[in-house]
Amino acid sequence: MKYLFLFISTFAFAQQTQFVDFKSVLGKIAINPTEKMVSGDVIYDFEVLKPIDTIKIDAQNMTFSNIKVNGNSISFLNTTKQLQLIFPFKKGNNKLTFEYSAKPKQTMYFVGSEENNNLEIWTQGQGKYTSHWFPSFDDVNEKVVFNLNIVFNKDYQVISNGLLQFKSELYGLCVWNYRMQKPMSSYLLMLAIGKYDKISQKSKSGIPLELYIEPKEVSKFEHTYRNSKQIFDFLETAIGVKYPWEIYKQVPVRDFLYAGMENTSATLFTTRYVVDSVGFEDRSYTNVNAHELAHQWFGNLVTAESGKHHWLQEGFATYYALLAEKEIYGEDYFYAKLYESAQQLKFASRTDTIPVLNAKASSLTFYQKGAWALFVLQENIGQKAFKKAVKMYLKKHSFQNVNTQDFLAEIRKVSHYDLDAFSKVWLENSSFNTLEANNLLNKNKAIRVQFEVDKWKNKPLIEKKAFLKKILQSDVYYTVKEAVILQLKNETFEAKKELLELALATNNWQIRQAVASSLNQIPADFREQYETLLNDKSYQTQEIALYNLWNNFPENSFDYLDLSKDWIGFNDYNLRTLWLSLALSTPNYATNKESLIAELIHYSSINYEATTRQNALEKLIAFNLVNDMVLKNLVNATTHHMWQFSKFGRDNIRILLKKPILRISFERLLPDLNEKEQFQLNRLLKE
């Protein structure tokens, strides 16, 4: 019965847009980081298109007061899910005003604290609903011009959608006044608050670009934001439609839920991509950077009317991001990425039966198969016709909602290509058309060699060794050589030694990393060659090599630990946490074990991001360095807003509870935990 009710209420809300058009909103809000609360005054301008007696605004667990329409108090109902305005509304323009407050359970996140001088506050509307922190519309078809005045401590940067009109200070507080010019869906409303430095640039077309970074990370600015302006300029040209907003901002935030999020005119992205020159090799922001920017057109300028058409956002953003990378890294990179996604889709199609045009499709389908559909389409109708159709599609439906037929209608105007057949194969069918994909991939010389390598996959090494050796000694693109290393995985070391030596001799860090990953057991006569991996400019390679060498050659462990004692790694301390765990587990190495244990435990505490904490906790548990503080930090992980980290906490507690002595320890700790921690641990103890 509840599903019927859900359908009826969702249907009813969707119909509201036929009766009411919300034009613009001004939210004057203040945020209390101590109470984790947001409150303020809201002014909505709306037009009644047809008479209606109830108007609904989504509002999760909020309190309201002083609700007026055109200056007059009216009846209302607060369902804890919606604010329902009850009044015999007639056709015409109206002004709604009210006050509200909320303590968001999701969508607005408070990371760190003012006391520790590391406070960040940020929002994530897609998939979480902005209506948890601002009364708005969960229906993406209701587009509004959003304007916010935000009151907060003047020592912080406050970032929101649109242009900053002015700032005014008063008694240590500041009001940031942000204005949008065009309408957007509510899920694209954003806030980011923190202590940031700002570097300003300007695109070729004159759009201001604001790039933010924490002061302590300023040395990483160039590597983090490398190619940003180039990507912006390229996408404007490639898409053929001017960037649709007045400004573009990018802000890295701690403990972000995803890689990035394309809020209108302001992308948020995870600090995982804040990197130095070495980290850039393993964790470049380039693809995410281009993907989120492409969404400013595909998703923000035109928004899919429902989940069924989600590929119009993710498929297009994936497609244009890869074109941007092609501009930066070249054709071999471009085709290698296409080949990689084709392999993933081919494998997934064996069990994934949900096609692109389905709201329940997987991310792989929406993103990668959606992009493949566009590559195939462009290949068949020609680049010029494709670009013309995209331009017409964007201009015709600007600031509106769209479906797949809206896009295909524009393709029909520029081509006689059989779109019905195309749609059946690429959008309505769950299988992956390997034949058509391979025909496209065959345009690239490196991929043709890749196909040759693939043909030898199940052949004995003795038959293919000469061929593989030739590949490793050639100048073919590195991904083909990586595929060679992958084929050697189950061969005996003696049989593949010569090929591994050739792979190391390429001095390509990606190929060398493939060698590092392929050998958990390192023969003594290969030790010196494997040791050279410790000097590679890749934190990931260094992590793999350090652990494998320490594990295989305990007699040399002191040397490896001395060499790596000052390593830190990425901003999640991957190398430092590994070194600490190895140093503590090496007999007679550490003379100050207590301080090393304390440091490793400190990395597992709430003072660090979830990725750092998980790195530390994994090592503490793996190396049996578990005490009460470790257990407390593990329980705290179960309360974290990042589901991956909270799941990690729960899964590991379940394993540890199987040991009677640790179950007793967890039970003893219960009274010292906060309410949320007690709730989570009690649930696990009762399983």
N, C-alpha and C positions, 0 to 999 in steps of 0.2 A: 504493500500500500504506500510505503514512504517513497518508492520510486515513482509512482503515479503522481504523488503530490509534488515531488521534485520536478517532474516534467511539466506539470501544470504551472507551477510558480515560475520556472525558467521561461516557458512559453509566454506567460503573461508579462514578464518583464521585457522580453524581446519585443513584444507588441507595443510597449510604452513609447518607443521611438517613433511610432506612427502617430501618436497623439501629442507628444511633447518633444520639443527640441531645446536642449540646454545649450546656450550660446557661449557663455563665459562665466568664470568664477574668480573671485579674489579671496584668497585665504590669508588671514592675518594670524599667524601661529607662533606659539612659544614652545620650546622644548626643555623639559626638565630632565637632565641626564641622571640625577640622583634617584628620582622616582621612576625614571624611564617612562615619562608621560609626555603627551602632546596635547595642547589645548589651543583654542582660538576662536575667532569670529570668522564667519563665512558669508559671502554674498554671491548668490547665483542669479544670473539673468537667464530667463528662459521664455520660450514662446509656446503657448498652447495652440496646437494645430487643429485639434478637434476637441469638443467638450469632454471632460474626464473628471471623475470624482475622487480619484486617489492617484497621487504621484509618489513614486518610490525612489529613494536614494540609498545606495548600499552603504551600510555603516555597521561595522562589526564591534559589538561590545562597547558602545559609546554612550555617553550621557549628553543630553541636550537641554537647552534652556532658551528662553526668549525667541521662540520661533515665530517669524512674521512673514506674511506675503503682502507686498506693497504697503508695508507699515502697519498692517493689522494682524493681530494674533489669530491663529487658526488652530483647529484640532489636529492632533498628530498621534501616531502610534509608533513606539520604539520597540521593535520585535527582537532587538539585540543583533539582528542581521541587517535590518533596514530601518531607515527613517521613512515612515509613510505619512504623507501630507493629505489630510482628509478635508475636502472642500469642493463645492461644485464649480470647478474651473471652467471658464469660458474662453473662447478663442481670443488671442491677443498676447501682448508682451507683459511679463511680470518680473518682479524682483523678490527673491527669497533671502531672508537673513536669519541667522541663528548663531548660537554659541555652542561649542562642544568640547569634550575632553575624552581622552582614551589612553589606555595603557596597552599598547599593541603586543599581542602574543606572537606575532610574526610580521613580516614585511618591513618593519622598521627595527634595526638592530643596533644595539649599544655595545661597542667593543672597547675594552680598556676602561680607564676612569680618569677623571680630572685630577684626583689625588696622585696618581702615578704618571701624570702628564702624558698619557698615551690614549686619550679618549678619541674614538671615532664613532660617528653615527651615520648610518647609511640605510637606504631603502632598496627593496627589490620587489617590483610590482608584478612582473610577469609570472604567472603560475602561483602567486601568493596573495594577490588582491590588495591594491592600494587602499581599499575601503577599511583596512585595519588601522590606518593612521590618518586618513583624510576622507571625509564623506564624499563619495564619488560613484563611479559606475563600473561594475564588474563586466557588464556587457560592452565588448569592444566596439560595437556599432554606434555607441553614444560618444561622439567626439566633441570636446569642449576646449575653448581657449583658456588655459590655466595661467594664473598669476599668483605668486606667493610673496608675502612679506614675512620674513622669518626673524624672530628675536632670539639672540643668543649672545654668549660671551664674546666680547670684541676681540679677544686674543686668538680666535679661531677663524678659519676660512669656512664660509657657508656657501655651498654651491647648489644651484637648482636649474631647472630648465629655462632657456631663453636668455635674454640680455639682462645684466645687472643695471638697473636704472639709476639707483643711488644707494648709498650707505649713510646711516646717521647714527651717531653715538650718543649714549645717555647713561651716566652712572655705571660705567663698566660694561654696559650692554650695547648691542648694535642691532640695527634693523637693516636687513638686506632685502631690497625691493627688486624682485625678478618679474619680467614681463615676457609673455609669448605673444606672437602676432597671429598665429594660425592654430586651428583646432587639432586635437590629438586624442587618442584613447587614454583612459585613466591609468592603465597599467604602465604607461610610459612616463608618468609623473615621478620625479625623483628628488631626493635630498642627499647631500653628502657633507658632513661636518668633520673637520679635523684640522690639525696644524700642518699646513702644506706650504711649500714654495710654489710659485706659479711662473712658468716660462711662456711668454706669448710669441706666437708666430702669425703669419698671414698666408693664406693660400694664394695661388696664382690669380684666382678670381676675386680676391679681396675679402674672403671670409676670415674673421679672427679665429685663430686656433689657440686655445688655452690648455697647456699641458701641466698637470700638477704632480708633485712628488713630495714625500716627507723630507724635511730638512736633513735628517741623518742619511738619506739615500741619494742626495744630490749628485754624488760622484757617479751614480748609475744612470743618470738621466739620459745621456746620449745613447747608451746601449738599449735602454728600455724603450725609448721612443724613436729609435733609428727607423728611417724611411717613412715616418708619419706624414710629413708634408707631401712627400712623393706619392704615397698611397692616396691621399686626399685629391691631389691634382689629377692623378691617373683615373680615379673613379668618376670624377666629374666629366672627364673626356670620354671614357669608355661607355658610360651610361648615356651620355648625351643630354642630360637634364641637369641644370644647375642645382647645386646643393640647396635643399628646400627650406633651410632654417637660417637664422641670422648669425649664429655662432656655433662653434663646436668645441666641446670640452672633454677631456679624458682624465679620469681620476682613479688611481689604484687604491683599493680599500682592503683592510685586513679581514681575514676570515670570510671572504666573499663566498657566496654559495656556488657560483659557476665561474667559467673562464672569463666571461664578460657579459655585459648587458647594455643594450642599445637604447637607453632612455632618450627621449627626443632632445637632440642637441647636446647630450651629455652622457658619454659612455663611462660606466664603472667597470673596472676589471680587477682581477685578483693580484695581490702583491707577489704571487708566485712568478709573475713576469717582470718584476723589478730586478734586473740582472746587471752584472758587471760584464766585462769583455769575455770572460771565460764562460759564465753562465749563459750568455747570449747564444753560444753554440748549441747548447742542449735545450734551452727554453726561450726561444725567440717569441716575442709578442706579435710578430709580423702578421701571421694568419688571423689571430683573434682581432687584432687592430683593424685589418681590412674587412673582416666579416662583420664586426659591429658597426663600422662606418657604412658599409653597404646597406645595412638595415635602415639607415636614415631615409633611404628611398623606399626600400622594400620591407615594409612593416610599419614604418612611421608615417611616410607620405601616403602610401596606400597600405591598408591594413586588411588582412584576410577576414572575411565576415564570420568565419567559424573555423573550428579545428580541422575540419575536413580539408580546408584549403591552406593549411599551415605551410605547405611546401612553397607557396608563393612568397613566403618570408624566408624560411631557412634554406630552401633550395637555391633561391636567387642570391642570398648573401654568401652561400658557399661557393656558388659559381663565380661571382664577381671577386671574391677574396682570392680564389685561385688564379684568376686572370691578373690580379694585382701582383701576386707572387711570381707569376710568369714574367711580368715586366721587370721585377727586381732580380730574380734568380735564374731566369732563362727557360728555354723550351724543355730541356731535359728534365729539370725539376718539375715542371708543369705536367709532363706526360708520366713521370714516375709517380706523382701523387694521384693522377687519374688511374693508373694501373693499380696502385695500392687500394684505392677505394673500390675499384672493380672486383678485385680479389675478395675484399670484405663482403661486398654485396652478393657475389656469387656463392660464397660460403653460407652467408646468412639466409639466402633464399631457400636453402634446403629445409629450414624449419620455420622461417618467418613467412606467414601466409597473409599478412596484412599489407595491402598496396599503398601507394603514395596518397591517393584520394580517400583517406580514411582517418578520422580524428584519433584513432588508436594506433596509428602507425608508429614505428620506433623512430628514435632520433636518427639512426643510421639511414632509414628510409627517407624521412623528411629532408635531411641535410644532403646526404651523398647521392641517393637515387634521384632526388629532386634536381640536384646539380647536373647529374648525368643526363637527365631528360632535356635540360637546357643545352648542354653541349651537343647532344644528338640533333636537337631542333636547329641550332645555329649551323651545324655542319650541313644539314640537308636543305635549308632555305638560303643559306649564304649570310655572311657577317653583315653586309650592308642592309639587307632586308630585316634581319633580326634586330639590329640596332634601331631601325626606323620603327618597327612594331613596339619595341620596349618604350621608346620615347612617346609614341602616341598613347600607349597604355598608361604611362605615368601621368602624362599631362591631362588626359581625359578624366582620370579618376583621382586626381590630386586631393588630398585631405578627405578621402572617402574610403569606404570599405569595398572590397573586391572579392570575386570568386574566380575559379579557374576559367570559366567560360568568358569572363571579361578579358582575360589575357589572350586566350585563343582567338577571340573575335578580332583582335588587332593583328594577329599572325595571318588570319584569313585575308586581310586586306592587302597584304604584301606578298602573298604566296599562294600557289595552288596545291601545296603539299597536303597529303592526306592526313589531316589532323585527327580524324576518327581512329584510323589505324594506329597513329602515334600514341594517342591517349590510351587506347586499349593495351598497348605493349608497355608503355613507360609509366602510366599513371594509375591504371585500373587493374594491372596484373602484378602479382607478387613475385613472379620469377624475374630473373635478371637476364636481359638479352645479351649474352656473352658474344655472340657472333657479330652483332652490330657494334658493340663496344670495342671488340678487337680490331674491326675494320678501321675504326677511328684511331685507335692506339698505334696501329701499324704505320701511321704517317711518320712516326719518330724512329730514328735509327737505333737509339739505345733500347727502346722497347722491343724492336725486332730482335735484337740480341737477347733481351730478357726472355722472349718466347723460345728462343733456341735453348737457353739454359734450362727453362722449365721442362722442355722435352726430355732432358737427361735425368730428371728428378729421381726416377725409380730404377735407373741403370746402375750396375755395379761400378764402384769407383775405378777399378782397373780399366774399364772401358772408356770412362769419360775424363780421366785424370788429365790427359794431354789437352783436351778441349778446355777444361776448367783452368788449367795453368795458362793457356793462351789468353783467356778472358782476364785473369788477374794481372797479366803483363801488358794488357792493352790500355788504351785511353778511354774506354767506355765509361759511362756515367757510374758513379760509385754505388748506386742502389743495385745495379746488376752484380757487382762484385760482392755486395752484402748477401745477395741471393746464393752465390757460390758458397760462402761460409755457412749459410743455413743448411745447404745440402750435405755438408760434411759432418753435421752434428753427431750422427750415430756411427761414424767411422772410427776405426782404431787410430790412436794418436800417430803411430809410426806410419800408417798409410796416408795420413793427411798432413804430416809435419811440413813437408816441402811447400804445400799450398798455403798453410798458415804463415809460414815465413815470408812467402811472397805477399800475402795480405798485409802483414805488418810493414813490409818494405814500401808499400804504397804511400805511407806517411799521411794517409787520409784518416782523420780522426773518427769518422763514422765507420769506416771499414775496420779500423783497429778496435773500436768499441765492440763491433760484432765478434771479433776474435776474443776479446776479454770476456764477453758474455757466454761464449760457446764452450769455454774450458773451466769447469769447476775443479777438475782434477788436473794438476799441472805436473807433468813429468820433470824430473830433476834436470835433464839435459835441455829443457826449454825454459828453465827458470830465468836466466839472465835476459833472454829475449822478452819474456812476459813482464819482467820488471820495468822495461822501458815504458810500459803503459802508465806507470805511476807519474811520468813526466808529461803526459798528454794534457793539452789545454781543454779539458772536459771534466767537470766535477763528477759526472755520472761514471765516466771511465775510471777515474781515480777511485771512486767508491767501490766499484766492482773489483778492480785490480788489488786494492789494499786488502780487502777482506779475503779474497782468494789466495793471495800470497801468504798472509798471516795464517790462514787455515792449513795451507799445504806445507809450509816450511817453518815450523815452530822454532827451529834452531836459528832462524834469521829474524824472528819476530821483533827483537829489540831494534834492529836496524830499520825495519819498516816503520815502527812506531816513532823512532827518533826523526826519521825523514818527514813524517806527516804530523808531527805534534802541533804545528801552528796552522794546520788546515782548518778552514771553516766551511767552505763550500757555498751552496745556494743560501738564500736567506732563511731556509728551513734548517740550517745547520747540519745538513746530511753528513758531511765529513767529520765535523767536530763530535757529533753524537756517536758516530761509528768509532772514532779514535778513542773516546772515553770508555766505551764498552769493551774494546779490544785491550786497552791498557789495563783495565781492571780485571780482565780475564787472563792476562798473561802472568804466569808465576814469576814472582820476584822482580817485576818491572816497576810497578808503582810504589813509591815510598810514601806517598801522601794519599792513600786510598780514600780516606774520609772526605777530603776536599773534592776529589774527582767524582765520587758518588754524589756528593751534594750538588755539584755542577750539573751532572746528568739529570738528577731529579728536578733541579731548578728548570731545566728545559722542558720538563713534562708538566710544569705548573701553569696556572692561568695567566701568568705574565707573558706567555708566548702564544703565537698563532697555532691553530689546530694542527697544521702540517708539521711544525716543529715538535709540538707535544706528542704527536703520534710517533714521529721518528724516535724520540727519546723513550717513550713507553714501550715501543716494540723492542728496543734494545735492552731496556731494564728487565723486561719479562724474559726475553730470549736467553739472557746471560744470568738469570736467577738473582738479579739485584733488586729484590722486592722487599720493601719494608712498609710500615704504616703510611708514610707519606706517599709512596708510590700507589698504594691501594686507594688513598683518598683522591689523588689526582686522576686515577682511573675511573673512580665513581663520578667525579666531576665531569669527565668526558661524556658520560651518558646524558648530561643535561645540556650539551652544546647544541647550538642552532644548526650546525652542519651535520646532516644526517649520516654522512660517511664516518665522521669522527665519533658520533654518539653510538653508531652501530659497532664500531671498533671497540669502544668501551664495553658495551653489553656483551659482545661475543667473547672478549677476553675474561671478563668477570665470570661468565658461565664456565669457562675452562678452569679458571683458578678455584672456583667453588667446589670442584670435584676433589680437591685436596682438603681433607678434614681440618688441618691446621690453619689453612687460609680462610676456610669458612668461619672458623672461630674468630679470626682476626677481623674479617668483615663485620661480623655481628658485634664485636667489641667497639668498632668504630662508629656504629650507627648513631649513637647520641651526639657525637661531635659534628655530624653532617648538617647542612642546611635542609630546609623543607623539601626542595626539589631533589636533592641528592638522596635523602631518606626515602622518598617515594620510589625513585628508580631502583635503589638497592633492595628495598623491601620486595618489590616485584620480582627481582631476580632471585632473592633468597627463597621465595615461595614457589618457584617453578619446579 
